[in-house]
Amino acid sequence: MARHFVPDDRHQITDPYADPNRWALSVNKGRVADLFLTSGGLDGHLRQVQQEISRMVSDKNVASKMEGEGNQDTVIAYITAVEMVKSAIVSAAKACTFDFAKRGLDFGRLTGPMYIERRGGRFYRDGKQED
């Protein structure tokens, strides 16, 4: 019997450097899943997601955790975790039922910023329409 992933409590998500995969899965289930529930809640939910992303990508953390270790597998695990969150955000935005103005999320030195918006029922990532 397959076990289902049980995410961390949305207010106590795992340290992203202790377990980057668990962090990403918990952010996706505990924070990204709520991003586009209502247009009125979008800004607050985006701030919460950005706070989690910032835990992973802050310059202090990147310098001390990644560059100091010099372990390529570790760096790949961190980038993979961030890309998982980015992908979940894009999927959620594409499924969103309301338009929203351009919003940015800062992924720091790991992968750079990402801008999303919906206008006229179409989704745009970094200014380019996606289906």
N, CA, C and O of each residue as an XYZ file, in Angstrom:
524
protein
N       0.845     -1.172      0.000
C       0.000      0.000      0.000
C       0.897      1.244      0.000
O       1.809      1.362      0.819
N       0.631      2.157     -0.916
C       1.428      3.383     -1.026
C       1.028      4.364      0.070
O      -0.147      4.498      0.413
N       2.014      5.028      0.597
C       1.741      6.049      1.612
C       1.625      7.404      0.948
O       2.356      7.712      0.007
N       0.707      8.205      1.440
C       0.550      9.556      0.924
C       1.412     10.503      1.740
O       1.573     10.337      2.949
N       1.961     11.498      1.058
C       2.790     12.483      1.733
C       1.932     13.326      2.666
O       0.898     13.855      2.258
N       2.352     13.450      3.891
C       1.677     14.313      4.860
C       2.572     15.530      5.051
O       3.658     15.425      5.621
N       2.112     16.693      4.570
C       2.962     17.888      4.669
C       3.082     18.384      6.105
O       2.274     18.056      6.974
N       4.113     19.181      6.318
C       4.279     19.849      7.608
C       3.123     20.816      7.820
O       2.477     21.250      6.865
N       2.872     21.145      9.071
C       1.903     22.188      9.381
C       2.338     23.465      8.662
O       3.524     23.794      8.652
N       1.404     24.173      8.072
C       1.706     25.360      7.272
C       2.433     26.447      8.062
O       3.049     27.335      7.474
N       2.363     26.379      9.385
C       3.033     27.377     10.226
C       4.362     26.868     10.784
O       5.061     27.603     11.482
N       4.713     25.625     10.483
C       5.968     25.049     10.968
C       6.578     24.165      9.883
O       6.789     22.969     10.084
N       6.849     24.759      8.759
C       7.409     24.013      7.631
C       8.889     23.744      7.884
O       9.617     24.602      8.383
N       9.312     22.545      7.530
C      10.688     22.083      7.696
C      11.703     23.112      7.212
O      11.456     23.839      6.250
N      12.838     23.163      7.883
C      13.962     23.988      7.431
C      14.315     23.553      6.012
O      14.577     22.372      5.783
N      14.327     24.476      5.061
C      14.582     24.082      3.675
C      15.949     23.457      3.455
O      16.135     22.719      2.487
N      16.911     23.733      4.332
C      18.232     23.157      4.165
C      18.362     21.803      4.849
O      19.255     21.025      4.515
N      17.486     21.516      5.798
C      17.513     20.206      6.458
C      16.946     19.135      5.534
O      17.462     18.019      5.472
N      15.876     19.485      4.813
C      15.239     18.525      3.911
C      14.557     19.321      2.796
O      13.364     19.610      2.885
N      15.312     19.681      1.737
C      14.752     20.533      0.687
C      13.525     19.946     -0.001
O      12.614     20.690     -0.365
N      13.481     18.641     -0.184
C      12.336     18.022     -0.845
C      11.080     18.127      0.025
O      10.007     18.482     -0.464
N      11.221     17.820      1.309
C      10.082     17.931      2.227
C       9.616     19.382      2.317
O       8.415     19.651      2.333
N      10.562     20.312      2.377
C      10.222     21.728      2.411
C       9.378     22.091      1.191
O       8.325     22.711      1.335
N       9.825     21.715     -0.004
C       9.112     22.063     -1.235
C       7.717     21.447     -1.260
O       6.746     22.126     -1.595
N       7.611     20.184     -0.913
C       6.304     19.526     -0.916
C       5.363     20.164      0.108
O       4.173     20.325     -0.162
N       5.887     20.527      1.274
C       5.064     21.163      2.304
C       4.654     22.568      1.900
O       3.520     22.971      2.160
N       5.550     23.327      1.269
C       5.193     24.667      0.786
C       4.092     24.547     -0.265
O       3.128     25.313     -0.258
N       4.244     23.586     -1.160
C       3.250     23.421     -2.222
C       1.879     23.057     -1.669
O       0.867     23.600     -2.113
N       1.838     22.146     -0.707
C       0.553     21.714     -0.151
C       0.007     22.696      0.884
O      -1.206     22.877      0.991
N       0.899     23.326      1.643
C       0.458     24.190      2.727
C       0.306     25.653      2.379
O      -0.421     26.376      3.061
N       0.974     26.105      1.336
C       0.928     27.525      0.977
C       0.500     27.766     -0.470
O      -0.417     28.548     -0.719
N       1.145     27.112     -1.413
C       0.835     27.356     -2.824
C      -0.597     26.929     -3.145
O      -1.261     27.561     -3.968
N      -1.072     25.871     -2.508
C      -2.430     25.386     -2.769
C      -3.485     26.449     -2.478
O      -4.567     26.423     -3.064
N      -3.180     27.383     -1.575
C      -4.137     28.431     -1.198
C      -3.966     29.734     -1.967
O      -4.764     30.656     -1.797
N      -2.956     29.824     -2.795
C      -2.626     31.094     -3.447
C      -3.798     31.741     -4.163
O      -4.070     32.925     -3.963
N      -4.480     30.994     -4.977
C      -5.475     31.579     -5.872
C      -6.903     31.201     -5.510
O      -7.759     31.087     -6.387
N      -7.164     31.005     -4.220
C      -8.519     30.687     -3.791
C      -9.457     31.873     -4.011
O     -10.576     31.703     -4.495
N      -8.998     33.076     -3.653
C      -9.807     34.281     -3.849
C      -8.910     35.426     -4.283
O      -7.733     35.476     -3.928
N      -9.468     36.336     -5.046
C      -8.662     37.489     -5.473
C      -8.315     38.373     -4.280
O      -7.240     38.972     -4.250
N      -9.211     38.464     -3.293
C      -8.963     39.277     -2.114
C      -7.840     38.745     -1.240
O      -7.180     39.516     -0.543
N      -7.617     37.449     -1.268
C      -6.575     36.850     -0.444
C      -5.243     36.676     -1.145
O      -4.272     36.233     -0.533
N      -5.187     37.023     -2.436
C      -3.984     36.760     -3.221
C      -2.743     37.436     -2.658
O      -1.708     36.786     -2.510
N      -2.819     38.710     -2.345
C      -1.627     39.414     -1.871
C      -1.088     38.821     -0.567
O       0.122     38.645     -0.422
N      -1.966     38.516      0.370
C      -1.529     37.931      1.628
C      -0.928     36.549      1.436
O       0.082     36.213      2.054
N      -1.545     35.753      0.583
C      -1.013     34.417      0.320
C       0.319     34.493     -0.415
O       1.215     33.691     -0.156
N       0.456     35.447     -1.327
C       1.745     35.622     -2.011
C       2.840     36.004     -1.025
O       3.966     35.520     -1.139
N       2.528     36.865     -0.058
C       3.521     37.237      0.960
C       3.961     36.002      1.757
O       5.144     35.841      2.055
N       3.010     35.140      2.097
C       3.357     33.940      2.856
C       4.252     33.015      2.034
O       5.217     32.457      2.556
N       3.935     32.852      0.760
C       4.773     32.019     -0.106
C       6.151     32.651     -0.245
O       7.161     31.949     -0.181
N       6.208     33.975     -0.434
C       7.500     34.651     -0.568
C       8.336     34.497      0.696
O       9.555     34.347      0.615
N       7.699     34.531      1.858
C       8.444     34.333      3.108
C       9.106     32.961      3.137
O      10.256     32.829      3.556
N       8.383     31.951      2.693
C       8.968     30.605      2.652
C      10.100     30.537      1.630
O      11.154     29.963      1.902
N       9.882     31.117      0.469
C      10.922     31.128     -0.557
C      12.160     31.849     -0.020
O      13.287     31.398     -0.226
N      11.946     32.958      0.661
C      13.063     33.740      1.194
C      13.874     32.954      2.218
O      15.083     33.152      2.338
N      13.211     32.060      2.961
C      13.960     31.199      3.888
C      14.987     30.374      3.119
O      16.089     30.135      3.612
N      14.631     29.943      1.924
C      15.522     29.111      1.131
C      16.570     29.936      0.399
O      17.735     29.543      0.341
N      16.181     31.051     -0.151
C      17.052     31.735     -1.107
C      17.749     32.979     -0.581
O      18.426     33.665     -1.347
N      17.603     33.291      0.703
C      18.255     34.495      1.205
C      19.764     34.407      0.955
O      20.352     33.328      1.024
N      20.369     35.537      0.669
C      21.804     35.554      0.383
C      22.614     34.937      1.515
O      23.593     34.233      1.266
N      22.216     35.195      2.751
C      22.927     34.635      3.906
C      22.870     33.107      3.859
O      23.890     32.440      4.032
N      21.684     32.558      3.627
C      21.542     31.103      3.580
C      22.274     30.500      2.400
O      22.952     29.482      2.536
N      22.139     31.118      1.256
C      22.799     30.589      0.063
C      24.308     30.553      0.283
O      24.962     29.555     -0.021
N      24.850     31.632      0.803
C      26.305     31.698      1.012
C      26.761     30.679      2.045
O      27.738     29.966      1.820
N      26.069     30.602      3.168
C      26.532     29.715      4.238
C      26.208     28.251      3.988
O      26.994     27.375      4.349
N      25.085     27.979      3.389
C      24.667     26.587      3.230
C      25.154     25.965      1.930
O      25.531     24.793      1.908
N      25.150     26.730      0.856
C      25.488     26.150     -0.436
C      26.953     26.315     -0.780
O      27.653     25.336     -1.039
N      27.413     27.548     -0.782
C      28.771     27.801     -1.239
C      29.796     27.204     -0.295
O      30.852     26.745     -0.731
N      29.489     27.207      1.005
C      30.414     26.654      1.978
C      30.539     25.141      1.878
O      31.584     24.578      2.204
N      29.479     24.484      1.428
C      29.517     23.029      1.361
C      30.258     22.533      0.133
O      30.949     21.516      0.197
N      30.126     23.226     -0.967
C      30.816     22.832     -2.180
C      30.378     21.477     -2.711
O      31.104     20.858     -3.488
N      29.224     21.013     -2.313
C      28.721     19.719     -2.722
C      27.705     19.926     -3.844
O      26.621     20.462     -3.612
N      28.051     19.505     -5.046
C      27.194     19.719     -6.209
C      25.827     19.065     -6.039
O      24.821     19.634     -6.464
N      25.767     17.884     -5.427
C      24.478     17.219     -5.212
C      23.580     18.039     -4.297
O      22.367     18.095     -4.499
N      24.171     18.670     -3.296
C      23.410     19.505     -2.381
C      22.853     20.717     -3.106
O      21.683     21.060     -2.936
N      23.674     21.363     -3.907
C      23.231     22.525     -4.680
C      22.081     22.125     -5.602
O      21.087     22.843     -5.710
N      22.217     20.992     -6.258
C      21.154     20.515     -7.161
C      19.872     20.257     -6.374
O      18.786     20.577     -6.859
N      19.967     19.692     -5.187
C      18.779     19.433     -4.363
C      18.069     20.731     -4.011
O      16.839     20.780     -4.028
N      18.817     21.784     -3.691
C      18.213     23.071     -3.358
C      17.527     23.681     -4.575
O      16.395     24.155     -4.484
N      18.206     23.667     -5.695
C      17.619     24.236     -6.913
C      16.393     23.437     -7.335
O      15.394     24.019     -7.760
N      16.455     22.120     -7.225
C      15.310     21.280     -7.562
C      14.114     21.617     -6.680
O      12.986     21.688     -7.168
N      14.346     21.825     -5.392
C      13.261     22.179     -4.473
C      12.625     23.504     -4.874
O      11.400     23.630     -4.878
N      13.449     24.488     -5.210
C      12.923     25.790     -5.624
C      12.142     25.652     -6.936
O      11.083     26.260     -7.091
N      12.651     24.870     -7.864
C      11.945     24.665     -9.131
C      10.611     23.955     -8.922
O       9.654     24.214     -9.652
N      10.536     23.058     -7.929
C       9.266     22.396     -7.608
C       8.232     23.429     -7.160
O       7.068     23.370     -7.558
N       8.667     24.364     -6.336
C       7.757     25.411     -5.862
C       7.345     26.306     -7.024
O       6.168     26.640     -7.162
N       8.303     26.698     -7.861
C       7.977     27.519     -9.029
C       6.945     26.829     -9.911
O       5.972     27.449    -10.341
N       7.157     25.567    -10.174
C       6.250     24.804    -11.028
C       4.844     24.741    -10.431
O       3.855     24.866    -11.153
N       4.758     24.551     -9.128
C       3.458     24.502     -8.460
C       2.750     25.853     -8.538
O       1.534     25.908     -8.722
N       3.502     26.933     -8.399
C       2.921     28.274     -8.501
C       2.371     28.494     -9.904
O       1.259     28.998    -10.062
N       3.135     28.121    -10.916
C       2.691     28.291    -12.303
C       1.437     27.459    -12.557
O       0.484     27.951    -13.161
N       1.424     26.218    -12.109
C       0.246     25.364    -12.306
C      -0.988     25.957    -11.630
O      -2.075     25.971    -12.206
N      -0.808     26.445    -10.409
C      -1.927     27.043     -9.682
C      -2.416     28.317    -10.378
O      -3.621     28.558    -10.455
N      -1.499     29.119    -10.876
C      -1.877     30.358    -11.560
C      -2.611     30.065    -12.864
O      -3.557     30.769    -13.217
N      -2.184     29.041    -13.571
C      -2.863     28.661    -14.811
C      -4.295     28.203    -14.546
O      -5.179     28.427    -15.373
N      -4.529     27.568    -13.411
C      -5.856     27.066    -13.058
C      -6.727     28.124    -12.383
O      -7.911     27.893    -12.135
N      -6.152     29.260    -12.094
C      -6.862     30.340    -11.411
C      -8.082     30.774    -12.231
O      -8.043     30.776    -13.461
N      -9.148     31.135    -11.545
C     -10.389     31.507    -12.232
C     -10.598     33.013    -12.333
O     -11.625     33.456    -12.846
N      -9.650     33.804    -11.855
C      -9.786     35.261    -11.927
C      -8.491     35.878    -12.451
O      -7.411     35.300    -12.326
N      -8.627     37.067    -13.041
C      -7.454     37.796    -13.524
C      -6.772     38.487    -12.347
O      -7.421     38.844    -11.365
N      -5.459     38.671    -12.456
C      -4.716     39.421    -11.454
C      -3.561     40.138    -12.146
O      -3.007     39.668    -13.139
N      -3.223     41.292    -11.582
C      -2.129     42.099    -12.132
C      -0.789     41.403    -11.912
O      -0.672     40.479    -11.106
N       0.200     41.861    -12.634
C       1.539     41.282    -12.569
C       2.063     41.293    -11.132
O       2.037     42.316    -10.449
N       2.537     40.132    -10.700
C       3.127     39.963     -9.373
C       4.479     39.289     -9.548
O       4.660     38.463    -10.443
N       5.410     39.641     -8.702
C       6.732     39.038     -8.764
C       7.051     38.240     -7.524
O       6.622     38.573     -6.420
N       7.807     37.185     -7.723
C       8.337     36.389     -6.624
C       9.844     36.330     -6.808
O      10.340     36.072     -7.904
N      10.569     36.575     -5.716
C      12.026     36.637     -5.782
C      12.618     35.312     -5.346
O      12.486     34.911     -4.190
N      13.267     34.637     -6.275
C      13.930     33.366     -5.989
C      15.432     33.551     -5.842
O      16.193     32.586     -5.908
N      15.852     34.783     -5.644
C      17.247     35.085     -5.350
C      18.226     34.538     -6.369
O      17.915     34.375     -7.549
N      19.423     34.260     -5.868
C      20.496     33.792     -6.753
C      20.290     32.368     -7.254
O      20.961     31.943     -8.194
N      19.377     31.628     -6.641
C      19.198     30.246     -7.074
C      18.649     30.155     -8.496
O      19.197     29.437     -9.332
N      17.563     30.885     -8.768
C      16.973     30.801    -10.110
C      16.481     32.141    -10.646
O      15.991     32.211    -11.773
N      16.605     33.202     -9.855
C      16.173     34.512    -10.307
C      14.691     34.758    -10.066
O      13.983     33.874     -9.583
N      14.217     35.960    -10.401
C      12.818     36.307    -10.147
C      11.875     35.645    -11.151
O      12.286     35.196    -12.222
N      10.612     35.600    -10.772
C       9.566     35.111    -11.668
C       8.384     36.061    -11.534
O       7.984     36.419    -10.426
N       7.832     36.462    -12.664
C       6.676     37.347    -12.689
C       5.506     36.604    -13.303
O       5.639     35.949    -14.337
N       4.350     36.716    -12.645
C       3.153     36.044    -13.135
C       2.005     37.041    -13.199
O       1.963     38.004    -12.433
N       1.082     36.806    -14.113
C      -0.137     37.601    -14.194
C      -1.173     36.850    -15.004
O      -0.843     35.958    -15.785
N      -2.430     37.218    -14.810
C      -3.535     36.716    -15.615
C      -4.316     37.925    -16.084
O      -4.751     38.756    -15.287
N      -4.485     38.006    -17.388
C      -5.329     39.073    -17.931
C      -6.093     38.516    -19.111
O      -5.561     37.775    -19.937
N      -7.359     38.895    -19.164
C      -8.225     38.381    -20.218
C      -8.329     36.868    -20.196
O      -8.536     36.237    -21.232
N      -8.181     36.278    -18.993
C      -8.268     34.836    -18.866
C      -7.031     34.089    -19.325
O      -7.026     32.858    -19.356
N      -5.982     34.815    -19.682
C      -4.744     34.183    -20.150
C      -3.646     34.363    -19.106
O      -3.560     35.396    -18.441
N      -2.812     33.335    -18.981
C      -1.730     33.346    -18.020
C      -0.432     33.779    -18.692
O      -0.116     33.344    -19.800
N       0.317     34.646    -18.001
C       1.606     35.117    -18.491
C       2.670     34.879    -17.418
O       2.478     35.192    -16.243
N       3.788     34.321    -17.858
C       4.936     34.128    -16.980
C       6.083     34.913    -17.574
O       6.453     34.717    -18.732
N       6.641     35.801    -16.775
C       7.751     36.652    -17.227
C       7.399     37.358    -18.542
O       8.236     37.489    -19.435
N       6.139     37.811    -18.641
C       5.682     38.594    -19.788
C       5.291     37.793    -21.007
O       4.837     38.367    -21.997
N       5.455     36.470    -20.963
C       5.123     35.626    -22.124
C       3.917     34.772    -21.811
O       3.831     34.164    -20.744
N       2.982     34.728    -22.753
C       1.790     33.925    -22.561
C       2.135     32.439    -22.577
O       2.931     31.971    -23.392
N       1.512     31.713    -21.651
C       1.653     30.262    -21.588
C       0.280     29.643    -21.613
O      -0.685     30.236    -21.131
N       0.188     28.475    -22.162
C      -1.110     27.760    -22.189
C      -1.229     26.829    -21.018
O      -2.243     26.147    -20.872
